[in-house]
Amino acid sequence: GGKIGGDTIIRAMEPMHDRSNGLGGGFAGYGIYPDFADCYAFHMFYDNESARDDCEHYLKRFFDIHSMSVMDEDAFTAAHVLHVNVNIPGAFIFSSGKNMGVFKGVGYPEDMGRFFRLEEYAATCWTAHGRYPTNTPGWWGGAHPFTLLDVSVVHNGEISSYDANRRCMEMYGYTCTLMTDTEVIAYMIDYLVRKQGLTYSE
């Protein structure tokens, strides 16, 4: 039940340095925004200022700190996160959970942790990853963790059925934009747990 400082998770990833190649590293921390525990925290990447303006204009139409739509807030948030990621060129919401945040980019995990100053955070739980891409480009979009709402996924290896899984998820309204099987896993978990009501053990 205690908090683990971000400096600890950075040091924990340092022995894995040679497992990575500097083309993707990242962390997800749960419980890092205790003063805003009931608020969704969006972490954004933008290609340019125009994308930022378009995205912020869109989000201000639907989100307010003091109220939510009558629609289920998870469904509401997920729908608009996916809308931004697919329909606003150059803008991507890569973290959207409550009281959690993802920090990732192109680099070794320990470098990403220091760049985002994780030593200033403490979390009840962390996930972390160092990527060694073999089939997809080394870019921020391929860095792990992948998330939707409160789910974060890290994965080493290749799931050979990526295209079939991607097409399946697209039938249920998910559009995969980042060219990696781990993104599909995050969407599968969202679909099976949040939409279909399965438990994690199931």
C-alpha positions in Angstrom: 0.0 0.0 0.0 3.0 2.4 0.1 4.3 4.6 -2.6 7.4 3.8 -4.7 9.4 6.7 -5.9 10.1 7.2 -9.6 13.8 7.1 -9.0 13.4 3.5 -7.8 11.7 2.4 -11.0 14.4 4.2 -13.1 17.1 2.3 -11.3 15.2 -1.0 -11.7 15.3 -0.6 -15.4 19.0 0.2 -15.7 20.1 -3.4 -15.6 17.9 -4.0 -18.7 19.9 -1.4 -20.6 21.4 -3.9 -23.1 17.9 -5.5 -23.7 16.9 -2.1 -25.2 18.4 -0.3 -28.1 17.4 3.3 -27.3 14.5 3.3 -29.7 11.7 3.2 -27.1 11.3 3.3 -23.4 8.5 4.2 -21.0 6.7 4.0 -17.7 3.2 4.0 -16.3 2.7 5.1 -12.7 -0.5 4.5 -10.8 -1.5 6.8 -8.0 0.7 9.7 -9.1 -1.9 12.4 -9.0 -3.5 12.0 -5.5 -4.9 15.6 -5.5 -6.8 14.7 -8.7 -7.6 11.1 -8.1 -11.0 11.3 -9.7 -9.9 13.2 -12.8 -8.7 11.8 -16.1 -5.2 12.9 -16.8 -4.4 13.2 -20.5 -0.8 13.1 -21.6 -0.4 14.3 -25.2 2.1 14.2 -28.1 1.8 16.8 -30.8 3.5 17.0 -34.2 3.1 20.8 -34.4 1.2 23.8 -32.9 -1.7 23.4 -35.4 -2.4 19.9 -34.1 -2.2 21.2 -30.5 -4.8 24.0 -31.3 -7.1 21.6 -33.1 -6.9 19.0 -30.3 -7.4 21.5 -27.5 -10.4 23.1 -29.3 -11.9 19.6 -29.6 -11.4 18.6 -26.0 -12.8 21.8 -24.6 -16.0 21.1 -26.4 -16.5 17.8 -24.4 -14.6 18.0 -21.2 -15.1 20.2 -18.1 -13.4 19.8 -14.7 -16.6 20.3 -12.9 -19.1 18.1 -14.8 -19.3 15.1 -17.0 -21.8 14.0 -19.6 -24.7 11.7 -18.5 -23.0 9.0 -20.6 -20.8 6.6 -18.6 -17.6 8.5 -18.0 -15.3 5.7 -19.0 -17.1 5.2 -22.3 -17.3 8.9 -22.8 -13.6 9.4 -22.2 -12.5 6.4 -24.3 -14.6 7.4 -27.2 -13.1 10.9 -27.3 -9.5 9.6 -26.8 -10.0 7.3 -29.8 -11.5 10.2 -31.8 -8.5 12.4 -31.2 -6.1 9.6 -32.0 -7.7 8.8 -35.3 -9.2 12.1 -36.5 -6.9 15.0 -35.5 -3.7 14.6 -37.6 -0.6 15.1 -35.5 -2.3 14.8 -32.1 -2.3 11.7 -30.0 -3.5 11.0 -26.4 -1.3 8.3 -25.1 -2.4 8.3 -21.5 -6.0 8.8 -20.2 -6.4 7.0 -16.9 -7.5 8.3 -13.6 -4.7 9.1 -11.1 -2.1 7.6 -13.4 0.2 8.7 -16.1 2.4 7.3 -18.9 5.8 8.7 -19.7 7.5 7.4 -22.8 9.5 8.3 -25.9 12.4 7.3 -28.1 15.3 6.4 -25.8 16.5 4.0 -23.2 14.0 3.6 -20.3 16.3 5.2 -17.7 16.9 8.2 -20.0 13.1 8.6 -20.5 12.6 8.4 -16.7 15.1 11.1 -16.1 13.8 13.2 -19.0 10.3 13.2 -17.5 11.7 13.7 -14.0 10.0 10.6 -12.5 12.0 11.1 -9.3 9.4 13.8 -8.5 6.6 11.2 -8.6 5.6 8.3 -6.3 3.2 5.6 -7.4 1.5 2.6 -5.8 2.4 0.6 -8.8 4.6 1.0 -11.9 4.9 -0.7 -15.2 8.1 -0.1 -17.3 9.6 -1.2 -20.6 12.6 -1.0 -22.7 11.9 -1.7 -26.4 14.0 -3.5 -29.0 11.9 -3.1 -32.1 12.5 -5.7 -34.9 9.4 -5.4 -37.1 8.2 -1.8 -36.6 10.0 1.5 -36.6 11.7 3.0 -33.5 9.5 6.0 -32.8 7.5 7.4 -29.8 4.3 5.7 -31.1 5.9 2.3 -30.6 7.2 2.9 -27.1 5.5 1.0 -24.3 3.4 1.1 -22.2 0.2 1.2 -24.3 -2.9 2.4 -22.5 -6.5 3.1 -22.7 -8.2 4.6 -19.6 -6.6 2.8 -16.6 -5.1 -0.2 -18.4 -1.4 -0.2 -19.2 0.3 -3.0 -21.2 3.9 -3.8 -21.8 5.0 -6.7 -23.9 8.2 -8.3 -25.2 8.1 -10.5 -28.3 5.8 -10.6 -31.3 2.2 -11.7 -31.7 2.1 -13.1 -35.2 -1.7 -12.7 -35.5 -1.4 -8.8 -35.3 -3.3 -8.2 -38.6 -6.2 -10.5 -37.7 -6.4 -9.1 -34.2 -6.3 -5.5 -35.5 -9.1 -6.2 -38.0 -11.1 -7.9 -35.3 -10.8 -4.9 -33.0 -11.7 -2.5 -35.8 -15.0 -4.3 -36.2 -15.8 -3.1 -32.6 -14.9 0.5 -33.2 -11.2 0.6 -32.3 -8.7 2.0 -34.9 -5.1 0.9 -34.4 -2.8 3.7 -35.5 0.6 2.8 -33.9 1.6 -0.3 -35.9 2.3 -2.6 -32.9 0.7 -5.6 -31.4 0.8 -4.2 -27.9 -1.6 -1.4 -28.9 -4.1 -4.1 -30.0 -3.7 -5.9 -26.6 -4.7 -2.7 -24.7 -7.8 -2.4 -26.9 -8.7 -6.1 -26.5 -8.5 -5.7 -22.7 -10.7 -2.6 -22.9 -13.2 -4.4 -25.1 -13.4 -7.6 -23.0 -13.4 -6.1 -19.6 -15.1 -2.7 -19.9 -17.5 -3.4 -22.7 -18.2 -7.2 -22.3 -17.9 -7.3 -18.5 -15.4 -10.1 -18.2 -13.2 -10.2 -15.1 -9.4 -10.0 -15.4 -9.0 -13.6 -14.4 -11.5 -14.6 -17.1 
